[in-house]
Amino acid sequence: MSSDAQKLAFYQKHRLRMHATPGLEAVVLHWTIGEAFLPGLQGFTIFRTDAGGTRAPLRSFDWQKDSDLDPIRRFSWIDFTCTEGQTYTYEIFARYKTGKRFKPSEYADFPDAAPFLHAETQVTTHSNANRTISVHFTKAIDTGIPGWDPTNGIDRHFVDFVDSAPAGGSISAHFYQCNRANIRDAFLRAADRGVRIRFLTDSEYYSKKVSWVPKPRKLKDKARPELWDDFADHMQLPALPIPGDLPVTHLELQHLVDSLSAQGLQAVANAVLLPAFQADAEALEALRSYRAALLAFLINRTKYYDVFYKPLEQHPNIRVESDRSAGFAGAWQSHNKFAVICDAGGNPLAVATGSYNLTDNATERQNNTLLIIRAPEVAQVYLDQFNQLWGSDGFEFDRAKSKLRGRDTQKFWQDYADLSRTVLVPARFPGESPMVVEVLFSPSPLEPAINDPSRQVTHDTNRVVDFVGRARNSIHFAAFYFTDDAVGEAVRQRMDEGVVVSGISDNEGAGTKYSEYHFTMWHKGEILEGSLNPGLVPFHITDVRVNADYVVHHKFFVLDVGAVGATVITGSRNFTDAAGRENDENMLILQDPRLADIFFVEFYQLFSFYKTRYEKAKIWYLKYLSGPDKTFREMFFNPNFQPHG
């Protein structure tokens, strides 16, 4: 082989290569470069040409500079400033420094290697327009881009969904938590035009009973009702009536505590009664034991019931029920998040689901997913499950037949039908392919674990384990809670077999001793950069997010993004054993490369953003990590950022 041919083969082997993964409004760029071209490398300049033909460099780490002046010093980057359904051309140049100036594609040892130090790719972002499944995310990270909408209008997309319900039709909704005013108004508008609405929710945030029932003897001289007024004023709550009669004996006090507990008003007892009975140690301890949960209810009552549920239950075309409506008072949660729209004939048209609760926090301060599925085949599955929980397919709730009951009895499983099933969704719009959609519900029946037949796991857990076990190239996850041992073991096994794994868990869910984060993180601790599919180890964002309202609330896995068979697992279900055994949940397994791209880009934005902050948190004070502000942006985009003060 001639020297020229050898040199060409050498250049080709070590050349700069780039790959782009499109999302909806962002593109993730990955690139590699051979070891021979690393000496003297200062970074990379990236140019983007948009659909209008405008060519400009992407910004650098420094917010005030672009990558032409300040080269990017990573092997991956995110373009946040894209538009749905647009085509972009990206060019990347390796940059070397001669004297004090950067010069693209100039390499001293190989002066004729310039063509191999440049790469170009073209990519078209995905779109929700005319799609059977549209995907919407919140954007609870601040890029500083002018006009940036941190919510991405996720609540407005749900409002549009509710507004699409036809007159004379129906909506069957099951949501864990609700207080968003514009969504409440959308339900009321639908009811005004004759849409019948059945609404199930969790009793933690909804209660019809607020009356005082016990009538003990008077003890006005020891009671301190003014404490309630101070407490209510501090919490900005409306005044509630204080009973004139208060108990004297411990038995009467216990009766009052138990009664208030049943009504969810223990916080009132805590604020008003606890100081009045300081001499009764046993009663004092009983009241103290209720403190956290009851204080939460008191706050929730005005925030959720009065704002959202009360206006709904007052409308004649709306029925609101909770998990307590069937008479069960267990610890499990009605944690579903879905709504089904039917036409006037009762035929299902579409379903909305995901991790999104109908709340201000979920809209403005959390990372969440909303999927709107315009497929009657899928909507029918959800409608069947709702009817089982409601006790009928009619407007009135049937307490006797409702499956909102305790999950630890044999009778429950004799009467309860697992309605999980797989459907083939035909292509309905140009450019779409048929899609396999598996819908799974919790509580889910027990069966031998795939990766350990000696123990029992739920059927939906086995389905996750099965698909994780099929992953050949990559596993990416964003999980609010991830404590399921069976899923964690499946992930670790794939890591051992060479599959790239990266993940992010919120510290509320990952910070416990039961979290799979700990086992997975220490199982394999290196970070692999510089590949087309970088293997970034799982981590959680403890010590990164101080404000408890800002959470990564996602619940999804992305498997084999960019490959045939790419799959997304998502829904309302956290990756915990309890979610499968006890809660009312739903989960989707979607085999679709387009959806895998979209979820991967969402994952990578969060991973890159929080990973940078996580590394900084090891060095700098937590006061720089207290909210998504300008300091966060500088930390994300500028590795040389220095804290002040």
C-alpha positions as CSV (number, residue, x, y, z in Angstrom):
1,M,0.0,0.0,0.0
2,S,1.4,3.4,-1.0
3,S,2.1,6.0,1.7
4,D,-0.7,8.2,0.4
5,A,-3.1,5.3,0.7
6,Q,-1.9,4.5,4.2
7,K,-2.2,8.1,5.2
8,L,-5.8,8.3,3.8
9,A,-6.7,5.1,5.7
10,F,-5.2,6.6,8.9
11,Y,-7.2,9.8,8.5
12,Q,-10.4,7.8,7.8
13,K,-10.0,5.7,10.9
14,H,-9.4,8.7,13.2
15,R,-11.7,11.2,11.5
16,L,-14.3,13.3,13.2
17,R,-17.8,11.8,13.1
18,M,-21.1,13.3,14.3
19,H,-24.5,11.9,15.0
20,A,-27.7,14.0,15.7
21,T,-30.8,12.8,17.5
22,P,-33.9,14.9,17.0
23,G,-36.5,15.7,19.6
24,L,-39.5,18.1,19.3
25,E,-37.7,21.4,20.0
26,A,-34.2,20.3,20.6
27,V,-31.4,18.2,18.9
28,V,-28.7,16.3,20.8
29,L,-25.4,16.1,19.0
30,H,-22.8,13.4,19.7
31,W,-19.4,13.2,18.0
32,T,-16.2,11.2,18.2
33,I,-12.6,11.9,17.1
34,G,-9.7,9.5,16.9
35,E,-6.9,9.5,19.4
36,A,-4.4,10.6,16.8
37,F,-6.1,14.0,16.5
38,L,-6.4,14.6,20.2
39,P,-3.0,16.3,20.9
40,G,-3.4,20.1,20.7
41,L,-7.2,19.8,20.3
42,Q,-8.9,22.9,22.0
43,G,-12.5,22.1,21.3
44,F,-15.1,22.2,18.5
45,T,-17.0,24.9,16.7
46,I,-20.6,24.0,15.6
47,F,-22.5,25.8,12.9
48,R,-26.2,25.4,12.3
49,T,-28.0,26.2,9.1
50,D,-31.8,26.5,9.7
51,A,-34.7,25.9,7.3
52,G,-34.4,29.6,6.1
53,G,-30.8,29.2,5.1
54,T,-29.3,31.2,8.0
55,R,-25.9,29.8,9.1
56,A,-24.7,30.7,12.5
57,P,-22.5,29.1,15.3
58,L,-24.2,27.6,18.3
59,R,-23.5,29.2,21.7
60,S,-20.5,28.0,23.8
61,F,-20.1,27.3,27.5
62,D,-19.9,31.1,28.0
63,W,-23.4,32.5,27.7
64,Q,-22.1,35.6,26.0
65,K,-20.0,33.9,23.3
66,D,-20.6,31.4,20.5
67,S,-18.6,28.3,19.8
68,D,-16.6,30.0,17.0
69,L,-15.0,32.3,19.7
70,D,-15.1,29.8,22.6
71,P,-15.0,26.2,21.3
72,I,-17.1,23.6,22.9
73,R,-15.0,21.3,25.0
74,R,-17.2,18.2,25.1
75,F,-18.2,15.4,22.8
76,S,-21.9,16.2,23.0
77,W,-24.0,19.3,22.9
78,I,-27.7,20.2,22.9
79,D,-29.3,22.7,20.5
80,F,-32.3,24.1,22.5
81,T,-33.5,26.6,20.0
82,C,-35.2,24.4,17.4
83,T,-38.7,24.3,16.1
84,E,-41.0,21.3,15.6
85,G,-40.8,19.7,12.2
86,Q,-37.9,21.8,10.8
87,T,-34.8,20.6,9.0
88,Y,-31.4,21.7,10.2
89,T,-27.9,21.2,9.0
90,Y,-25.1,21.0,11.5
91,E,-21.4,21.3,10.8
92,I,-18.7,20.6,13.3
93,F,-15.0,21.6,13.1
94,A,-12.1,20.4,15.3
95,R,-10.3,23.5,16.6
96,Y,-6.6,23.9,17.3
97,K,-4.8,26.9,18.7
98,T,-1.9,28.6,16.8
99,G,-0.4,31.3,19.0
100,K,-3.4,33.2,20.6
101,R,-5.9,32.4,17.9
102,F,-8.1,29.4,17.2
103,K,-8.0,28.1,13.7
104,P,-10.5,25.5,12.5
105,S,-9.2,22.2,11.0
106,E,-5.5,23.2,11.3
107,Y,-3.3,20.4,12.6
108,A,0.4,20.8,12.7
109,D,1.4,17.1,12.4
110,F,-1.1,16.4,9.5
111,P,-1.6,19.7,7.6
112,D,-3.6,17.9,4.9
113,A,-6.0,16.3,7.3
114,A,-8.5,19.2,7.3
115,P,-11.3,17.4,5.5
116,F,-11.2,14.7,8.1
117,L,-11.5,17.2,11.0
118,H,-14.9,18.4,9.8
119,A,-18.3,16.6,9.9
120,E,-21.7,17.5,8.7
121,T,-25.2,16.0,9.3
122,Q,-28.8,17.0,8.5
123,V,-31.7,16.3,10.8
124,T,-35.4,17.0,10.9
125,T,-37.0,17.6,14.3
126,H,-40.1,15.6,15.1
127,S,-43.6,17.1,15.2
128,N,-46.8,16.5,17.1
129,A,-48.9,17.7,14.2
130,N,-51.1,15.0,12.7
131,R,-49.8,12.2,14.9
132,T,-51.7,9.4,16.6
133,I,-49.6,10.0,19.7
134,S,-48.5,13.6,20.6
135,V,-45.9,14.1,23.4
136,H,-45.6,17.2,25.6
137,F,-43.0,17.9,28.3
138,T,-42.6,20.6,30.9
139,K,-39.3,22.5,30.7
140,A,-38.4,23.0,34.3
141,I,-34.8,24.1,33.4
142,D,-34.1,27.7,32.5
143,T,-31.9,28.2,29.4
144,G,-32.2,32.0,29.4
145,I,-33.5,32.0,25.9
146,P,-35.8,35.0,25.4
147,G,-39.5,34.0,25.3
148,W,-38.7,30.6,26.7
149,D,-41.8,29.0,28.2
150,P,-40.8,26.7,31.1
151,T,-44.1,24.8,31.0
152,N,-44.2,24.3,27.2
153,G,-47.9,24.9,27.6
154,I,-48.4,21.3,29.0
155,D,-51.6,22.5,30.8
156,R,-52.9,24.2,27.6
157,H,-52.4,21.0,25.7
158,F,-54.6,19.2,28.3
159,V,-57.1,22.0,28.2
160,D,-57.3,21.6,24.4
161,F,-57.8,17.9,24.9
162,V,-60.8,18.5,27.3
163,D,-62.2,21.2,24.9
164,S,-62.2,18.6,22.1
165,A,-64.8,16.5,23.9
166,P,-68.0,16.6,21.7
167,A,-71.3,17.9,23.0
168,G,-73.3,15.0,24.4
169,G,-70.2,12.9,24.9
170,S,-68.4,12.0,28.0
171,I,-65.0,12.3,29.9
172,S,-63.8,9.6,32.3
173,A,-60.9,11.0,34.3
174,H,-58.8,9.5,37.0
175,F,-56.1,11.8,38.5
176,Y,-54.2,11.6,41.7
177,Q,-53.8,15.4,42.4
178,C,-55.6,18.4,40.9
179,N,-55.6,22.2,41.5
180,R,-54.9,23.8,38.2
181,A,-57.6,26.5,37.6
182,N,-57.6,26.6,33.8
183,I,-58.0,22.8,33.7
184,R,-60.8,23.1,36.2
185,D,-62.5,25.7,34.0
186,A,-62.1,23.4,30.9
187,F,-64.0,20.6,32.7
188,L,-66.7,23.1,33.7
189,R,-67.0,24.4,30.1
190,A,-67.3,20.8,28.8
191,A,-70.0,20.1,31.4
192,D,-71.9,23.3,30.4
193,R,-72.1,22.0,26.8
194,G,-73.6,18.7,27.9
195,V,-70.5,16.5,28.3
196,R,-71.0,14.1,31.2
197,I,-67.9,13.9,33.4
198,R,-67.0,11.1,35.8
199,F,-64.0,12.0,37.9
200,L,-62.0,9.7,40.2
201,T,-59.3,11.1,42.5
202,D,-57.3,10.2,45.6
203,S,-58.8,11.1,49.0
204,E,-55.5,12.6,50.2
205,Y,-56.4,15.7,48.3
206,Y,-60.2,15.4,48.3
207,S,-62.8,15.1,51.0
208,K,-66.5,16.0,51.1
209,K,-66.8,15.7,54.9
210,V,-65.5,18.6,57.0
211,S,-68.1,18.7,59.9
212,W,-67.3,18.4,63.6
213,V,-69.1,15.4,65.1
214,P,-68.0,14.9,68.7
215,K,-70.0,16.8,71.4
216,P,-67.9,16.5,74.6
217,R,-68.3,18.5,77.8
218,K,-67.2,22.1,77.9
219,L,-63.7,23.2,78.9
220,K,-63.6,26.7,77.5
221,D,-61.2,27.9,80.2
222,K,-58.4,25.6,79.0
223,A,-59.0,25.7,75.3
224,R,-57.1,28.2,73.2
225,P,-59.0,28.6,69.9
226,E,-57.1,31.8,69.2
227,L,-54.2,29.5,68.2
228,W,-56.3,28.3,65.3
229,D,-56.8,31.9,64.1
230,D,-53.1,32.5,64.2
231,F,-52.4,29.3,62.4
232,A,-55.1,29.9,59.8
233,D,-53.8,33.4,59.2
234,H,-50.2,32.1,58.9
235,M,-51.2,29.5,56.4
236,Q,-53.5,32.0,54.5
237,L,-56.5,29.6,55.1
238,P,-60.1,30.6,55.4
239,A,-61.5,30.7,59.0
240,L,-63.3,27.5,60.1
241,P,-65.7,27.2,63.0
242,I,-64.2,26.1,66.3
243,P,-66.4,23.9,68.5
244,G,-67.6,25.4,71.7
245,D,-67.3,22.1,73.6
246,L,-63.9,20.5,74.2
247,P,-63.2,17.2,75.9
248,V,-62.0,16.8,79.5
249,T,-61.1,13.1,79.8
250,H,-58.5,11.2,77.8
251,L,-61.2,9.0,76.4
252,E,-63.1,11.9,75.1
253,L,-60.0,13.5,73.7
254,Q,-59.1,10.2,72.0
255,H,-62.6,10.1,70.5
256,L,-62.1,13.6,69.1
257,V,-58.7,12.7,67.7
258,D,-60.0,9.6,66.0
259,S,-63.0,11.4,64.6
260,L,-60.9,14.2,63.2
261,S,-58.5,11.6,61.8
262,A,-61.3,9.9,59.9
263,Q,-62.2,13.3,58.4
264,G,-58.7,14.4,57.6
265,L,-58.9,17.3,60.0
266,Q,-56.2,16.2,62.5
267,A,-54.2,19.4,61.9
268,V,-57.1,21.3,63.5
269,A,-56.8,19.1,66.6
270,N,-53.0,19.6,66.5
271,A,-53.3,23.4,66.3
272,V,-56.1,24.0,68.8
273,L,-56.2,21.0,71.2
274,L,-52.6,20.1,71.7
275,P,-51.7,23.1,73.8
276,A,-54.8,22.7,75.9
277,F,-53.8,19.2,77.1
278,Q,-50.1,19.4,77.8
279,A,-50.6,17.7,81.1
280,D,-51.9,14.6,79.4
281,A,-48.7,12.9,78.0
282,E,-50.6,10.1,76.3
283,A,-53.0,12.4,74.5
284,L,-50.2,14.7,73.6
285,E,-48.3,11.9,72.0
286,A,-51.4,10.8,70.1
287,L,-51.8,14.3,68.7
288,R,-48.2,14.7,67.8
289,S,-48.2,11.4,65.9
290,Y,-50.7,12.9,63.4
291,R,-48.7,16.1,62.9
292,A,-47.1,15.9,59.5
293,A,-49.9,14.1,57.6
294,L,-52.6,16.3,59.1
295,L,-50.8,19.6,58.6
296,A,-50.4,18.5,54.9
297,F,-54.2,17.9,54.7
298,L,-55.0,21.2,56.1
299,I,-52.9,22.9,53.5
300,N,-54.3,20.6,50.8
301,R,-57.9,21.2,51.6
302,T,-57.9,24.9,50.4
303,K,-55.3,24.3,47.7
304,Y,-57.0,21.3,46.2
305,Y,-60.6,20.7,47.4
306,D,-61.9,24.3,47.5
307,V,-60.0,25.4,44.4
308,F,-60.6,22.4,42.1
309,Y,-63.0,19.7,43.4
310,K,-65.7,21.7,45.0
311,P,-66.7,23.6,41.8
312,L,-66.8,20.3,39.9
313,E,-69.0,18.5,42.4
314,Q,-71.5,21.3,42.3
315,H,-72.1,20.9,38.6
316,P,-75.0,18.5,37.7
317,N,-73.1,17.0,34.8
318,I,-70.1,16.0,36.9
319,R,-69.7,13.2,39.5
320,V,-66.6,13.3,41.7
321,E,-65.6,10.3,43.8
322,S,-62.4,9.2,45.6
323,D,-60.8,6.0,46.7
324,R,-62.7,6.3,49.9
325,S,-66.1,6.3,48.1
326,A,-66.1,2.5,48.1
327,G,-65.6,2.4,51.9
328,F,-61.9,1.5,51.9
329,A,-59.4,3.4,54.1
330,G,-56.1,1.8,53.2
331,A,-52.7,3.3,52.6
332,W,-52.6,2.6,48.8
333,Q,-53.0,5.5,46.4
334,S,-55.3,6.3,43.4
335,H,-52.2,7.4,41.6
336,N,-53.5,7.2,38.0
337,K,-53.3,10.1,35.6
338,F,-55.5,9.6,32.6
339,A,-58.7,10.9,30.9
340,V,-60.7,9.2,28.2
341,I,-63.0,11.1,25.8
342,C,-66.0,9.4,24.3
343,D,-68.5,10.5,21.7
344,A,-72.3,10.8,22.2
345,G,-72.7,7.1,21.4
346,G,-70.2,6.1,24.2
347,N,-67.4,5.2,21.7
348,P,-63.9,6.1,22.9
349,L,-62.0,8.6,20.8
350,A,-58.8,9.5,22.6
351,V,-57.0,9.2,25.9
352,A,-54.5,11.5,27.7
353,T,-52.0,10.0,30.2
354,G,-48.5,10.3,31.5
355,S,-46.8,11.5,34.7
356,Y,-48.6,14.8,34.7
357,N,-50.9,15.7,37.6
358,L,-53.3,18.6,37.0
359,T,-51.5,21.0,39.4
360,D,-49.6,24.2,39.4
361,N,-46.4,22.5,40.7
362,A,-46.6,19.8,38.0
363,T,-47.1,22.5,35.3
364,E,-44.5,25.0,36.4
365,R,-41.9,23.4,38.6
366,Q,-41.6,19.7,37.7
367,N,-40.4,17.7,34.8
368,N,-43.4,15.9,33.5
369,T,-44.8,14.0,30.5
370,L,-48.2,14.2,28.8
371,L,-49.2,11.9,26.0
372,I,-52.3,12.4,24.0
373,I,-53.3,9.2,22.1
374,R,-55.9,9.6,19.4
375,A,-56.4,5.9,19.1
376,P,-59.8,4.3,19.9
377,E,-58.2,1.0,20.4
378,V,-56.0,2.3,23.3
379,A,-58.7,4.6,24.7
380,Q,-61.1,1.6,25.0
381,V,-58.5,-0.2,27.2
382,Y,-58.4,2.8,29.6
383,L,-62.2,3.1,29.5
384,D,-62.7,-0.5,30.5
385,Q,-60.3,0.0,33.5
386,F,-62.1,3.2,34.6
387,N,-65.5,1.4,34.5
388,Q,-64.1,-1.4,36.7
389,L,-63.0,1.2,39.3
390,W,-66.2,3.2,38.9
391,G,-68.3,0.1,39.3
392,S,-70.3,0.7,36.2
393,D,-70.3,2.1,32.7
394,G,-73.0,4.6,33.7
395,F,-72.9,8.1,35.1
396,E,-73.7,7.1,38.7
397,F,-71.0,5.6,40.9
398,D,-71.7,2.1,42.0
399,R,-70.2,1.6,45.5
400,A,-71.0,-2.1,45.7
401,K,-69.3,-3.0,42.4
402,S,-66.4,-0.5,42.5
403,K,-63.0,-2.1,42.7
404,L,-61.6,0.7,44.8
405,R,-61.1,-1.7,47.7
406,G,-58.3,-3.2,49.8
407,R,-55.7,-5.1,47.7
408,D,-54.5,-7.5,50.4
409,T,-57.5,-9.9,50.4
410,Q,-58.2,-12.9,48.3
411,K,-61.7,-11.7,47.6
412,F,-60.3,-8.6,45.8
413,W,-58.4,-10.7,43.4
414,Q,-61.3,-13.0,42.8
415,D,-63.5,-10.1,41.7
416,Y,-60.8,-7.9,40.1
417,A,-59.9,-8.4,36.4
418,D,-56.5,-7.5,35.1
419,L,-57.5,-5.6,31.9
420,S,-53.9,-5.1,30.7
421,R,-53.5,-5.9,27.1
422,T,-51.6,-5.2,23.9
423,V,-53.2,-3.6,20.8
424,L,-52.0,-2.8,17.3
425,V,-52.6,0.8,16.5
426,P,-53.0,1.2,12.7
427,A,-51.4,4.2,10.9
428,R,-53.9,7.0,10.7
429,F,-51.8,9.9,9.3
430,P,-49.3,10.2,6.4
431,G,-45.8,9.0,7.3
432,E,-46.9,6.9,10.3
433,S,-46.4,3.2,10.7
434,P,-48.6,0.8,12.7
435,M,-47.6,0.8,16.3
436,V,-47.6,-1.9,19.0
437,V,-48.9,-0.4,22.2
438,E,-49.0,-2.4,25.5
439,V,-51.2,-1.0,28.3
440,L,-50.6,-2.3,31.8
441,F,-52.6,-1.5,34.9
442,S,-51.9,-1.8,38.6
443,P,-52.6,-3.4,41.0
444,S,-51.1,-6.2,38.9
445,P,-51.3,-9.9,39.7
446,L,-48.3,-11.7,41.1
447,E,-46.2,-14.2,39.1
448,P,-42.7,-15.7,39.3
449,A,-40.0,-13.2,38.5
450,I,-38.3,-13.6,35.1
451,N,-34.8,-13.1,36.5
452,D,-35.5,-15.1,39.7
453,P,-38.4,-17.6,39.5
454,S,-38.1,-18.3,43.3
455,R,-39.7,-15.0,44.2
456,Q,-43.0,-13.3,43.2
457,V,-43.2,-10.0,41.4
458,T,-46.1,-8.2,39.7
459,H,-46.9,-8.9,36.0
460,D,-46.2,-5.3,35.0
461,T,-42.8,-5.4,36.7
462,N,-42.0,-8.6,34.7
463,R,-42.9,-6.8,31.5
464,V,-40.4,-4.0,32.3
465,V,-37.8,-6.6,33.2
466,D,-38.5,-8.4,29.9
467,F,-38.0,-5.3,27.8
468,V,-34.9,-4.1,29.7
469,G,-33.5,-7.6,29.1
470,R,-34.1,-7.2,25.3
471,A,-32.1,-4.0,25.1
472,R,-29.0,-4.4,23.0
473,N,-27.4,-1.0,22.7
474,S,-28.6,1.5,25.4
475,I,-30.9,2.0,28.4
476,H,-31.8,5.5,29.5
477,F,-34.2,6.3,32.3
478,A,-35.6,9.2,34.2
479,A,-37.4,8.0,37.3
480,F,-38.9,9.9,40.2
481,Y,-38.8,6.8,42.3
482,F,-36.7,3.7,41.4
483,T,-36.7,1.1,44.2
484,D,-37.8,-2.0,42.4
485,D,-35.1,-4.7,42.9
486,A,-36.2,-6.8,39.9
487,V,-35.9,-3.9,37.5
488,G,-32.6,-2.7,39.1
489,E,-31.1,-6.2,38.8
490,A,-32.2,-6.3,35.1
491,V,-30.5,-3.0,34.4
492,R,-27.3,-4.0,36.2
493,Q,-27.2,-7.3,34.2
494,R,-27.4,-5.4,30.9
495,M,-24.6,-3.1,32.1
496,D,-22.4,-6.1,32.8
497,E,-23.1,-7.4,29.3
498,G,-21.9,-4.1,27.7
499,V,-25.2,-2.2,27.2
500,V,-24.7,1.6,27.7
501,V,-26.8,2.7,30.7
502,S,-27.5,6.2,31.9
503,G,-30.2,7.5,34.3
504,I,-31.4,10.2,36.5
505,S,-33.5,9.9,39.6
506,D,-34.9,12.7,41.8
507,N,-33.4,12.9,45.2
508,E,-36.8,12.5,46.9
509,G,-37.0,9.0,45.4
510,A,-33.4,8.2,45.0
511,G,-32.1,9.5,48.3
512,T,-33.5,6.5,50.3
513,K,-31.6,3.4,51.3
514,Y,-34.0,1.3,49.1
515,S,-33.2,3.2,45.9
516,E,-31.7,1.3,43.0
517,Y,-29.6,4.3,42.4
518,H,-27.2,3.4,45.1
519,F,-26.6,-0.2,43.8
520,T,-26.4,0.8,40.2
521,M,-24.2,3.8,40.8
522,W,-21.6,1.8,42.7
523,H,-22.0,-1.2,40.4
524,K,-20.2,0.7,37.6
525,G,-18.7,4.0,38.3
526,E,-16.8,5.2,35.3
527,I,-18.0,7.8,32.8
528,L,-17.4,7.0,29.1
529,E,-17.2,10.1,27.0
530,G,-16.4,10.5,23.3
531,S,-18.6,7.9,21.8
532,L,-21.7,8.2,19.6
533,N,-23.7,6.7,22.5
534,P,-22.0,8.0,25.6
535,G,-22.3,5.8,28.7
536,L,-23.1,8.1,31.6
537,V,-23.6,6.4,34.9
538,P,-26.9,6.8,36.8
539,F,-27.0,9.5,39.4
540,H,-29.6,11.3,41.5
541,I,-29.8,15.0,42.1
542,T,-29.4,15.1,45.8
543,D,-27.8,18.4,47.0
544,V,-28.6,19.9,43.6
545,R,-32.3,20.8,44.0
546,V,-33.0,22.5,47.4
547,N,-36.5,23.7,46.6
548,A,-38.7,20.6,47.1
549,D,-41.2,21.8,44.5
550,Y,-38.7,21.4,41.7
551,V,-38.6,17.7,41.0
552,V,-37.8,15.3,38.1
553,H,-41.2,13.7,38.2
554,H,-40.7,11.7,35.0
555,K,-41.3,7.9,34.9
556,F,-39.8,6.6,31.7
557,F,-37.3,4.2,30.2
558,V,-35.9,4.6,26.7
559,L,-34.4,1.4,25.2
560,D,-32.1,1.2,22.1
561,V,-32.7,4.7,20.9
562,G,-31.7,5.0,17.2
563,A,-32.0,1.3,16.6
564,V,-34.7,-1.0,15.2
565,G,-37.0,-2.0,18.0
566,A,-36.5,1.3,20.0
567,T,-39.0,1.3,22.9
568,V,-40.4,3.7,25.4
569,I,-41.9,2.7,28.8
570,T,-43.8,5.4,30.5
571,G,-47.0,6.3,32.4
572,S,-48.2,7.2,35.9
573,R,-46.4,4.2,37.6
574,N,-43.1,4.8,39.5
575,F,-40.6,2.0,39.3
576,T,-41.4,0.6,42.8
577,D,-42.8,-2.7,44.0
578,A,-45.6,-1.0,45.9
579,A,-46.8,0.8,42.8
580,G,-47.4,-2.6,41.1
581,R,-48.9,-4.4,44.1
582,E,-51.1,-1.7,45.7
583,N,-51.7,1.5,43.8
584,D,-54.1,2.3,40.9
585,E,-51.6,3.0,38.1
586,N,-51.1,2.7,34.4
587,M,-48.1,2.1,32.2
588,L,-47.5,2.1,28.5
589,I,-44.9,0.2,26.5
590,L,-44.5,1.9,23.1
591,Q,-42.4,0.3,20.4
592,D,-41.7,3.3,18.1
593,P,-38.3,4.9,17.0
594,R,-39.8,8.4,16.8
595,L,-41.1,8.3,20.3
596,A,-37.8,6.9,21.5
597,D,-35.9,9.9,19.9
598,I,-38.2,12.4,21.6
599,F,-37.9,10.8,25.0
600,F,-34.2,10.4,24.7
601,V,-33.7,14.1,23.9
602,E,-35.8,15.0,26.9
603,F,-33.7,12.7,29.0
604,Y,-30.4,14.0,27.7
605,Q,-31.3,17.6,28.3
606,L,-32.1,16.9,32.0
607,F,-29.1,14.5,32.4
608,S,-26.6,17.0,31.0
609,F,-28.1,19.9,32.9
610,Y,-28.3,18.2,36.3
611,K,-25.0,16.3,35.9
612,T,-23.2,19.6,35.5
613,R,-24.8,21.0,38.6
614,Y,-24.2,17.8,40.5
615,E,-20.5,18.0,39.8
616,K,-20.4,21.7,40.8
617,A,-22.3,20.9,44.0
618,K,-19.3,18.8,45.2
619,I,-17.2,22.0,45.1
620,W,-19.4,25.0,45.7
621,Y,-21.9,26.1,48.3
622,L,-25.5,25.0,48.2
623,K,-26.7,28.6,48.0
624,Y,-25.8,28.5,44.3
625,L,-28.1,25.5,43.9
626,S,-31.4,26.9,45.3
627,G,-33.4,27.4,42.1
628,P,-33.3,27.6,38.3
629,D,-31.8,31.1,38.0
630,K,-29.0,32.8,36.0
631,T,-26.4,31.1,38.3
632,F,-27.6,27.7,37.1
633,R,-27.3,28.7,33.5
634,E,-23.7,29.9,34.0
635,M,-22.9,26.7,35.8
636,F,-24.3,24.7,33.0
637,F,-22.8,26.5,30.1
638,N,-19.5,27.8,31.6
639,P,-17.2,25.3,33.2
640,N,-14.9,28.2,34.3
641,F,-17.7,29.9,36.3
642,Q,-16.4,31.1,39.7
643,P,-18.8,31.7,42.6
644,H,-18.9,35.1,44.2
645,G,-19.4,35.9,47.9
